[in-house]
Amino acid sequence: MCISAATGTKFLGLKTNKCGVLYLALEDSNNRLQDRMKKVLNGRIAPKKFAMSIRAADLGHGLIKQLEDYLSKCPETKLIVIDTFAKVRADMKRGESAYTADYREAGLLKAFADAHKICLVLVHHTKKMRDIGDVFANISGTMGLTGAADEMIVMSKGSRDDENTKLSITGRDVEMQDYQMNFNKECCRWHVLGTADEVEERKTIEEYNKNPPTLTIRKLLSQNKDGWTGGATELINASRIFKTPIRGKAQSVGKCITKIQDLLFQQDNILYEPIKNGTGAGKHKFYYGYNPFIE
């Protein structure tokens, strides 16, 4: 993010305004930072507007003064990243609650950013015990911290084995949204796959297109343009002939079809009717629906 802003190039597919950047990487070593820089830059020269440091004072010992002095020397700086917030926190005052301490310290940094009209990003940890109902409740600390922030961005995984990471954003001036991302270790970059809804939709369609009932029904209608009607056992037998074997027993076929019936129409213009009464009761009927855009 810092290098993108310093060069005026896109970050996660979004435009940036080229500006001076200060990155306080307070949990890193110079060697580790240089290694990451090489991967991110991929042979390019480091931008002149990008500065970083692995040391800074905390809020109780002159951090704000340090940052103000830096801005006076480098007025083109519009983005400061503090990584991590815990590294610049001061000791709690006597008799001060955790909420008050969180709100006071986050408020000091927000007041500084507002006064200088810059963007200040605090990198912070999430709680070990996760709230699956509200991802923003996983931010470590009290509501005093989140209440002082203009915007919040949380990265989370469903499990450690997940290849993708969800990025959730909310705030006073942004619409709440979730994105799916993955990380390329070789170039040390995140890539946005789309909004969570878009990714889920693509995954659903991909699974639908590989689904044995889908493949079998398509084959049956390609040979029976006027439609096909048959029982679950007949559908299973047809799947074996077409080499699209439907697993499971006949009783489970109806559930599989119900699950994909909306996609059958949306993706393949195929309508489904379960026959519940009469001599054909228990059978399944498939036929092409009318579509004015298809002649």
The 8 nearest C-alpha neighbors of each residue, nearest first, counted from 0:
[[1, 3, 2, 10, 4, 11, 5, 9],
 [0, 2, 4, 3, 5, 20, 22, 49],
 [1, 3, 5, 4, 0, 6, 49, 46],
 [2, 4, 8, 0, 6, 1, 5, 7],
 [5, 3, 7, 17, 1, 6, 2, 15],
 [4, 6, 2, 18, 48, 17, 3, 49],
 [7, 5, 3, 4, 8, 17, 2, 46],
 [6, 8, 17, 4, 15, 16, 3, 5],
 [9, 7, 3, 6, 15, 4, 10, 14],
 [10, 8, 14, 13, 12, 15, 3, 11],
 [9, 11, 13, 12, 3, 0, 14, 8],
 [12, 10, 13, 191, 190, 9, 189, 0],
 [11, 13, 10, 9, 14, 191, 190, 8],
 [14, 12, 9, 10, 11, 15, 8, 3],
 [15, 13, 9, 10, 8, 12, 16, 7],
 [14, 16, 7, 4, 9, 8, 17, 13],
 [17, 15, 7, 18, 4, 14, 8, 5],
 [18, 16, 7, 4, 5, 6, 15, 19],
 [19, 17, 5, 77, 76, 75, 4, 16],
 [76, 18, 20, 48, 75, 5, 77, 49],
 [21, 19, 78, 49, 76, 79, 5, 48],
 [20, 22, 79, 50, 51, 49, 80, 78],
 [21, 23, 51, 80, 79, 24, 50, 81],
 [22, 24, 81, 52, 51, 25, 82, 53],
 [25, 23, 53, 82, 27, 26, 22, 52],
 [24, 26, 53, 27, 23, 82, 54, 83],
 [25, 27, 24, 83, 82, 28, 53, 86],
 [28, 26, 24, 25, 53, 31, 32, 29],
 [27, 29, 31, 30, 32, 53, 26, 24],
 [28, 30, 32, 31, 33, 27, 53, 52],
 [31, 29, 33, 28, 32, 34, 27, 35],
 [30, 32, 34, 28, 33, 29, 35, 27],
 [33, 31, 29, 35, 34, 30, 36, 28],
 [32, 34, 36, 30, 35, 31, 29, 37],
 [33, 35, 31, 37, 32, 36, 30, 38],
 [36, 34, 32, 38, 37, 33, 39, 31],
 [37, 35, 33, 39, 38, 34, 40, 32],
 [38, 36, 40, 34, 35, 39, 41, 33],
 [37, 39, 186, 35, 41, 36, 40, 187],
 [40, 38, 36, 186, 41, 37, 187, 35],
 [39, 41, 43, 37, 38, 42, 36, 45],
 [42, 40, 38, 39, 43, 37, 186, 36],
 [43, 41, 40, 44, 37, 38, 39, 45],
 [44, 42, 40, 41, 45, 37, 46, 39],
 [43, 45, 46, 42, 40, 47, 41, 37],
 [44, 46, 43, 47, 40, 49, 36, 2],
 [47, 45, 48, 49, 6, 5, 44, 2],
 [48, 46, 49, 45, 50, 5, 19, 6],
 [47, 49, 19, 5, 46, 20, 50, 18],
 [48, 50, 20, 47, 46, 5, 19, 21],
 [51, 49, 21, 20, 22, 48, 52, 47],
 [52, 50, 22, 21, 23, 49, 24, 53],
 [53, 51, 23, 54, 24, 22, 50, 25],
 [52, 54, 25, 24, 23, 27, 28, 51],
 [55, 53, 52, 25, 23, 56, 24, 26],
 [56, 54, 57, 62, 53, 23, 25, 87],
 [55, 57, 62, 60, 61, 87, 58, 54],
 [56, 58, 87, 62, 60, 59, 88, 89],
 [59, 57, 62, 89, 60, 88, 87, 61],
 [58, 60, 89, 57, 61, 62, 88, 90],
 [61, 59, 57, 58, 56, 62, 89, 63],
 [60, 62, 64, 63, 56, 58, 59, 65],
 [63, 61, 56, 65, 58, 57, 64, 60],
 [62, 64, 66, 65, 61, 67, 58, 111],
 [65, 63, 67, 61, 62, 66, 68, 69],
 [66, 64, 62, 68, 63, 67, 61, 69],
 [65, 67, 69, 63, 68, 64, 70, 62],
 [66, 68, 64, 70, 69, 65, 63, 71],
 [69, 67, 71, 65, 66, 70, 64, 72],
 [68, 70, 66, 72, 67, 71, 73, 65],
 [71, 69, 73, 74, 67, 72, 68, 66],
 [70, 72, 68, 69, 74, 73, 67, 66],
 [71, 73, 69, 70, 74, 68, 67, 75],
 [72, 74, 70, 75, 71, 76, 69, 19],
 [75, 73, 70, 76, 71, 72, 77, 19],
 [74, 76, 19, 73, 18, 77, 70, 48],
 [19, 77, 75, 20, 74, 78, 73, 18],
 [76, 78, 117, 19, 18, 118, 75, 20],
 [79, 77, 118, 20, 76, 119, 117, 21],
 [78, 80, 21, 119, 20, 22, 120, 118],
 [81, 79, 120, 22, 119, 23, 121, 82],
 [82, 80, 23, 121, 83, 122, 84, 120],
 [83, 81, 122, 24, 25, 23, 84, 80],
 [82, 84, 122, 81, 85, 86, 123, 25],
 [83, 85, 86, 121, 123, 87, 122, 82],
 [86, 84, 88, 83, 87, 123, 82, 124],
 [85, 87, 84, 83, 88, 25, 57, 82],
 [88, 86, 57, 85, 84, 58, 89, 56],
 [87, 89, 85, 57, 58, 86, 84, 90],
 [88, 90, 59, 58, 57, 91, 87, 60],
 [91, 89, 92, 88, 59, 100, 58, 93],
 [92, 90, 100, 89, 95, 93, 97, 96],
 [91, 93, 95, 94, 90, 100, 96, 89],
 [92, 94, 95, 91, 96, 90, 100, 97],
 [93, 95, 92, 96, 91, 97, 99, 100],
 [96, 94, 92, 93, 99, 91, 100, 97],
 [95, 97, 99, 98, 100, 94, 91, 92],
 [96, 98, 100, 99, 101, 95, 141, 140],
 [99, 97, 143, 101, 96, 141, 100, 102],
 [98, 100, 102, 96, 101, 97, 103, 95],
 [99, 101, 97, 103, 98, 102, 104, 96],
 [102, 100, 144, 143, 98, 99, 104, 103],
 [101, 103, 143, 144, 99, 105, 100, 106],
 [104, 102, 106, 100, 101, 105, 99, 107],
 [105, 103, 107, 106, 101, 102, 100, 108],
 [104, 106, 102, 108, 107, 103, 144, 147],
 [105, 107, 109, 103, 104, 108, 102, 147],
 [108, 106, 104, 110, 105, 109, 103, 111],
 [107, 109, 111, 105, 106, 110, 112, 104],
 [108, 110, 106, 112, 111, 107, 113, 105],
 [111, 109, 113, 107, 108, 112, 106, 114],
 [110, 112, 108, 114, 109, 113, 107, 115],
 [113, 111, 109, 117, 115, 110, 114, 116],
 [114, 112, 116, 110, 115, 111, 109, 117],
 [113, 115, 111, 112, 116, 110, 117, 109],
 [114, 116, 112, 113, 117, 111, 77, 70],
 [117, 115, 113, 114, 112, 118, 77, 111],
 [118, 116, 77, 112, 115, 78, 119, 113],
 [119, 117, 78, 77, 112, 79, 120, 116],
 [118, 120, 79, 80, 78, 112, 117, 121],
 [121, 119, 80, 81, 79, 122, 118, 78],
 [120, 122, 81, 84, 80, 123, 82, 83],
 [123, 121, 83, 82, 84, 81, 120, 124],
 [122, 124, 84, 83, 121, 125, 85, 82],
 [125, 123, 139, 138, 126, 122, 83, 84],
 [126, 124, 138, 139, 137, 127, 123, 153],
 [125, 127, 139, 137, 128, 138, 129, 124],
 [126, 128, 129, 125, 137, 139, 124, 130],
 [129, 127, 126, 130, 137, 125, 131, 139],
 [130, 128, 137, 131, 127, 126, 134, 136],
 [129, 131, 132, 133, 137, 134, 136, 128],
 [132, 130, 133, 129, 134, 137, 136, 157],
 [131, 133, 130, 134, 136, 129, 135, 137],
 [134, 132, 136, 135, 131, 130, 137, 129],
 [133, 135, 136, 137, 130, 131, 132, 153],
 [136, 134, 137, 133, 138, 153, 151, 152],
 [135, 137, 134, 133, 138, 130, 139, 129],
 [138, 136, 135, 126, 125, 134, 129, 130],
 [139, 137, 125, 136, 135, 126, 140, 124],
 [140, 138, 125, 126, 124, 137, 141, 123],
 [141, 139, 138, 144, 142, 101, 97, 143],
 [140, 142, 143, 98, 144, 101, 97, 139],
 [141, 143, 145, 144, 146, 98, 140, 102],
 [144, 142, 102, 98, 146, 101, 141, 145],
 [143, 145, 101, 102, 142, 146, 147, 141],
 [146, 144, 142, 148, 147, 143, 141, 151],
 [145, 147, 143, 144, 148, 142, 102, 149],
 [146, 148, 145, 144, 106, 105, 102, 143],
 [149, 147, 145, 150, 146, 144, 151, 109],
 [150, 148, 170, 171, 147, 151, 172, 146],
 [151, 149, 170, 148, 169, 171, 152, 168],
 [152, 150, 169, 168, 170, 153, 148, 149],
 [151, 153, 168, 167, 169, 166, 154, 150],
 [152, 154, 167, 166, 155, 168, 151, 135],
 [155, 153, 166, 165, 167, 164, 152, 156],
 [154, 156, 165, 164, 153, 166, 157, 134],
 [157, 155, 164, 158, 165, 161, 159, 163],
 [156, 158, 161, 155, 159, 164, 160, 165],
 [159, 157, 156, 160, 161, 155, 162, 164],
 [158, 160, 161, 156, 157, 162, 155, 164],
 [159, 161, 158, 162, 157, 156, 163, 164],
 [162, 160, 163, 158, 159, 156, 157, 164],
 [163, 161, 160, 181, 164, 182, 159, 156],
 [164, 162, 181, 161, 180, 179, 165, 156],
 [165, 163, 156, 180, 155, 179, 181, 166],
 [164, 166, 179, 155, 154, 178, 156, 180],
 [165, 167, 154, 178, 177, 153, 179, 164],
 [168, 166, 177, 153, 152, 176, 165, 178],
 [167, 169, 152, 176, 175, 151, 177, 153],
 [170, 168, 175, 151, 150, 173, 174, 152],
 [171, 169, 150, 173, 172, 149, 151, 168],
 [170, 172, 149, 173, 150, 169, 174, 148],
 [171, 173, 170, 174, 150, 149, 169, 175],
 [174, 172, 170, 171, 169, 175, 150, 168],
 [173, 175, 169, 176, 172, 170, 168, 171],
 [174, 176, 169, 168, 173, 170, 177, 167],
 [175, 177, 168, 167, 174, 178, 169, 194],
 [176, 178, 167, 195, 166, 194, 168, 165],
 [179, 177, 194, 195, 166, 165, 193, 167],
 [178, 180, 165, 195, 192, 193, 164, 194],
 [181, 179, 191, 164, 192, 190, 163, 165],
 [180, 182, 163, 190, 189, 164, 162, 183],
 [181, 183, 189, 188, 184, 190, 180, 187],
 [182, 184, 188, 187, 185, 186, 189, 181],
 [185, 183, 187, 186, 182, 188, 38, 189],
 [184, 186, 183, 187, 38, 188, 39, 182],
 [185, 187, 38, 39, 188, 184, 183, 41],
 [188, 186, 184, 183, 185, 39, 38, 35],
 [189, 187, 183, 186, 182, 190, 39, 184],
 [188, 190, 182, 181, 183, 180, 191, 11],
 [189, 191, 180, 181, 11, 182, 192, 188],
 [192, 190, 180, 193, 11, 179, 189, 181],
 [191, 193, 180, 179, 190, 198, 194, 178],
 [194, 192, 191, 178, 179, 197, 198, 195],
 [193, 195, 178, 197, 196, 177, 179, 198],
 [194, 196, 178, 198, 177, 179, 197, 199],
 [197, 195, 199, 194, 198, 200, 193, 177],
 [198, 196, 200, 194, 199, 195, 193, 201],
 [197, 199, 201, 195, 200, 196, 193, 202],
 [198, 200, 202, 196, 197, 201, 195, 203],
 [199, 201, 203, 197, 202, 198, 196, 204],
 [202, 200, 198, 204, 203, 199, 205, 197],
 [201, 203, 199, 205, 200, 204, 198, 206],
 [202, 204, 200, 206, 205, 201, 207, 199],
 [205, 203, 207, 201, 206, 202, 208, 200],
 [204, 206, 202, 208, 207, 203, 201, 209],
 [205, 207, 203, 209, 204, 208, 210, 202],
 [208, 206, 204, 210, 205, 209, 203, 213],
 [207, 209, 205, 206, 210, 204, 213, 214],
 [210, 208, 206, 207, 211, 205, 214, 213],
 [209, 211, 207, 213, 208, 212, 206, 214],
 [210, 212, 214, 243, 213, 245, 215, 244],
 [213, 211, 215, 214, 210, 216, 245, 256],
 [214, 212, 210, 216, 211, 215, 217, 208],
 [215, 213, 211, 217, 212, 216, 218, 210],
 [214, 216, 212, 218, 238, 217, 213, 211],
 [217, 215, 219, 213, 218, 214, 212, 220],
 [216, 218, 214, 220, 215, 219, 221, 213],
 [219, 217, 221, 215, 216, 220, 214, 222],
 [218, 220, 216, 222, 221, 217, 223, 215],
 [221, 219, 223, 222, 217, 224, 218, 226],
 [220, 222, 218, 219, 223, 217, 224, 216],
 [221, 223, 220, 219, 224, 218, 217, 226],
 [224, 222, 220, 226, 225, 221, 219, 227],
 [223, 225, 226, 220, 221, 222, 286, 287],
 [226, 224, 223, 286, 227, 287, 220, 285],
 [225, 227, 286, 223, 224, 285, 220, 287],
 [226, 228, 285, 284, 223, 286, 220, 229],
 [229, 227, 284, 283, 285, 282, 226, 230],
 [228, 230, 282, 283, 233, 284, 227, 234],
 [229, 231, 282, 233, 232, 283, 234, 281],
 [230, 232, 234, 249, 233, 252, 235, 229],
 [231, 233, 235, 234, 230, 249, 236, 229],
 [234, 232, 236, 230, 235, 231, 229, 237],
 [235, 233, 231, 237, 232, 236, 238, 230],
 [234, 236, 232, 238, 237, 233, 245, 231],
 [237, 235, 233, 239, 238, 234, 232, 240],
 [236, 238, 234, 240, 239, 235, 233, 241],
 [239, 237, 244, 243, 235, 241, 215, 236],
 [240, 238, 244, 242, 236, 237, 241, 243],
 [239, 241, 237, 242, 238, 236, 243, 244],
 [242, 240, 238, 243, 239, 237, 215, 218],
 [243, 241, 239, 240, 244, 238, 237, 215],
 [242, 244, 238, 211, 241, 239, 215, 214],
 [245, 243, 238, 239, 242, 211, 246, 235],
 [246, 244, 211, 235, 238, 212, 243, 247],
 [247, 245, 244, 248, 235, 211, 252, 251],
 [246, 248, 251, 245, 249, 252, 250, 235],
 [247, 249, 250, 251, 246, 252, 232, 235],
 [248, 250, 231, 252, 251, 232, 247, 235],
 [251, 249, 248, 252, 253, 231, 254, 247],
 [250, 252, 254, 249, 253, 248, 247, 255],
 [253, 251, 255, 249, 254, 250, 231, 256],
 [252, 254, 256, 255, 251, 257, 250, 231],
 [255, 253, 257, 251, 252, 256, 258, 250],
 [256, 254, 252, 258, 253, 257, 251, 259],
 [257, 255, 253, 259, 258, 254, 260, 252],
 [258, 256, 254, 260, 255, 259, 253, 261],
 [257, 259, 255, 256, 260, 254, 261, 262],
 [260, 258, 256, 262, 257, 261, 263, 255],
 [259, 261, 263, 257, 262, 256, 258, 271],
 [262, 260, 263, 264, 259, 265, 258, 257],
 [261, 263, 265, 259, 264, 260, 266, 267],
 [264, 262, 260, 269, 267, 261, 266, 265],
 [263, 265, 268, 269, 262, 267, 261, 266],
 [266, 264, 262, 263, 268, 267, 261, 269],
 [265, 267, 262, 263, 264, 268, 269, 204],
 [268, 266, 263, 269, 264, 265, 262, 217],
 [269, 267, 264, 288, 287, 265, 266, 263],
 [270, 268, 287, 264, 263, 267, 286, 288],
 [271, 269, 286, 285, 288, 264, 287, 268],
 [270, 272, 285, 284, 260, 269, 273, 286],
 [273, 271, 284, 283, 274, 285, 270, 286],
 [272, 274, 283, 275, 284, 282, 271, 281],
 [275, 273, 280, 282, 281, 276, 283, 272],
 [274, 276, 280, 281, 273, 277, 279, 282],
 [277, 275, 280, 274, 279, 278, 281, 273],
 [278, 276, 280, 279, 275, 274, 281, 282],
 [277, 279, 280, 276, 281, 274, 275, 282],
 [280, 278, 277, 282, 274, 281, 276, 275],
 [281, 279, 275, 276, 274, 277, 282, 278],
 [282, 280, 275, 274, 279, 230, 283, 273],
 [281, 283, 230, 229, 274, 280, 279, 273],
 [282, 284, 273, 229, 228, 230, 274, 272],
 [285, 283, 228, 272, 271, 227, 273, 229],
 [284, 286, 271, 227, 226, 270, 228, 269],
 [287, 285, 226, 270, 269, 288, 225, 227],
 [286, 288, 269, 268, 270, 289, 226, 285],
 [289, 287, 268, 270, 269, 290, 286, 264],
 [288, 290, 291, 287, 268, 293, 292, 269],
 [289, 291, 292, 293, 288, 268, 294, 287],
 [292, 290, 293, 289, 294, 288, 268, 287],
 [291, 293, 290, 294, 289, 268, 288, 267],
 [294, 292, 291, 290, 289, 268, 288, 287],
 [293, 292, 291, 290, 289, 288, 287, 268]]
